[in-house]
Amino acid sequence: MTKPSAPKRFLPTSPFKAPVTLPPKQFAVGDQVTHDVYGLGRVIGIEEGIAAVVDFGSAQERILSPYAKMSKL
C-alpha cells in the first residue's frame, strides 16, 4: 500500500469536524513533571522552543520539544 503524496486538507463544507491542533506544552523552571521513561522530576532549565533540562534524581536529562512523553503535575 502506498502513502498519499500530499497531506489531507479540511474542506469548510465537510460534515466532519476539522482536526484540532493542540498548543505546544509550556514548562517553567521549578515545575514538577512526569516522564513515561524517566519517571518523576523537576525542570531545572529551559531552552525556549527547543528543550527542557529535567532533574530526575538519579540523572539529569535534556528532553526535546514537543515533550510527547512528558506532562506537568
Secondary structure, DSSP 8 states (H G I E B T S, - for coil): ----SS-----TT-SS------------TT-EEEETTTEEEEEEEEETTTEEEEE-SS-EEEEETT-TTEEE-
